[in-house]
């Protein structure tokens, strides 16, 4: 066993055990196999979306660079108080999030991880869809979730269409569409009694 390389396998409990490298992870050259991460680069010219935010008196802008398919691929966070500790941390954090997105970490995973994190500064955001933000990262990832994951993105970079006049529904069945085991009115949003 002196010729075989030993690989330390650390379990979650903190104990380590040794196993020979021949039990897997060998690519024939004696070196352990490593999965290669592939980085998806953004195009040189790309669309972006910039959003102003304010949390607990800290103002800033988040700019999201988009791939051709509309998915976010990079994040820039600029705080109003340039040179502050918060500004430096948020800039570094944005770089780490950008790399995570480019190496294939789903936005859903990042939003689930960083939404509802609690630290200062916190406070009212002024955004009626978010309300009180427990931290800057809480606000930013809840906004990203609303904008890119929950369908509130809309069609970016197209002119908004003029509001179409609502037509009146003349019967109870007209305008109702299937919604699970119930029906929902497309005009007013009410349901047929299901919850």
N, C-alpha and C positions, 0 to 999 in steps of 0.2 A: 504494500500500500504506500510505500515511500515514493514510488513513481507517479502515483495518482495524485492529482491536486485535490485538496480538501476545500470545500465551500462551506463557509459559515452560514447557517440558516437560522436567523433569529425569529423566534415566534413572538406573537403578540404579548405573551406573558413576560417577556424579557429574557427567557432562557435561550441559550444557543445550543444547537446541536450541529455536529459535523457529519456530512455525507460525502461520499466520493462523487467526483464530477461525472462519472460514467452513468449516474442515475438519471440523466437528462440535462439538457442545457449544454451539450457538447456538440460542436459543429465539425468535428473531425480534426481540427487543428490544435486541440487541447485548450482552446480559449472558450470561456462561457459565451453562449449565444445571447445577444442583446437585440431587442426589438428596436428598429430604427424609426424614430419619429420623423414625419415628413411635414415640412412647413409649407403652408399655402400662402404665397406672397400675394399682396394686393397689387392691382395694376398701377402703373405710374400715374395715370389720370383716373380719378375715382370720385364718386359722389360722396358727400358727407352731410351730416346733420349736426347742427350746433344748438345746444339748449342752455339757457341761463337758469341757474338755481340759486337758492339761498336757504341755508339751514342754520338756525341759531345765530344769525348775524354774520355768518361766513358766506360770502357770495363767490360765485365762480361760474365757469362755463365748461360744459363737457361737449367735446366734438367726437362724433362717431364716424369713422371711415368705413365705407361699405364696399363689399364685393359686388360684382356685376349682378349677382342674384338677389341683392338687397340685404344680405346677411351682414352683421357687423364683423369687421376684421381688425379694427384698431380703435383705441380710445385715447383721447388727450384730455386731461383735466387741468384747467388753468384757474387758480384761485386768485381773488382780487388782491389779497395781501401777498404780493410777490416777495420771495425771500424768507417767508415764514417757515416754521417747521412743518405746519400743515400743508403748505404749498409743495414743499420738497417731498413729503411722504406721498401726497396724492399723485404727483408727477411720476414717482417711482412705481407706485401701485398701478397706475394706468399703463405703464410699460409692461409690467408683469401680466396684466390682464390681456393686453394686446398680443403678447407672445402666446398666452394660453389659447386665445381664440384662433391664432394662426396655426397652432399645432393641433387643432381639432378638438379642443375641450368645448363641449356644447354650451351655448349661452345659458340654457336651462340649469345646468349644473352650477355655473357661477352665480346665477341669480338665487338659486336655492341656498347656496353656501353663504353669500354675503348679505342677503336681505335680512333685516331684523337684527343685525349686529348692533350692540349698544356701547357707545362711548361718546365723549364730547368732541366736537360740538354737536348738540342735538337741539331740536326745537321745531317750531312750525315752519313748514316749507313754503307756504303760500300757494302750493299746487293743490287744488281741491280734490284731485284723485289720489293723492298720497297723504296729505294732512301732516300729522306729526311724524318727523323723521328721527329715529333713535340715534343716527350718526350720518356722516356724509356718505359712507358706503351703503348704508341702508337706503338712503334716498336715491342714490345713483342706480343701484341694482333694481330697486322697485320701479324706477322710471324706465330702465332698459326693458324690464319684463313687460310693463304696460305697452311700451312703444313697439317692441319687436316680437314678443311672444303671445300677447293676448289679443292680437288683431287690431290694435289701435294705431298701427303704423299707417294704414291707408295707402294710397298710391303716392309715393314720394316723387317730387319733381314733375308733377303734372298739375296744370291749372285746375282749381276746383270748379266743378260744374255748378251752374245756377240751380237753386233749389227747385225741385219739381213740385207742382201743386199736388196736394194729397187728394185722391179721389175718395168719395164717400162710399162706405160699404153699405150695400142695400139689403143684404141678407146675413143671417148669422153664420152661414156656412161659407159664404163668399169671403175670400181674404184669409181664411184659416189654413195653416199648414201644419203638417205632422211635426210634433216636437216630442220625441220619445213615445210614450203611450198616450199622449194628450195631443191637443191642437192649440196653436198659438196664432193670435190675430196679427197679421203683418202690418196693419195700420196703427193699432194702439198698443200692441204688445201684451194684451191680456191673454190668459190661458183659459182652457175649457174646464177649469176646476181642479186640475192636477197640480201637485207641488213638486 
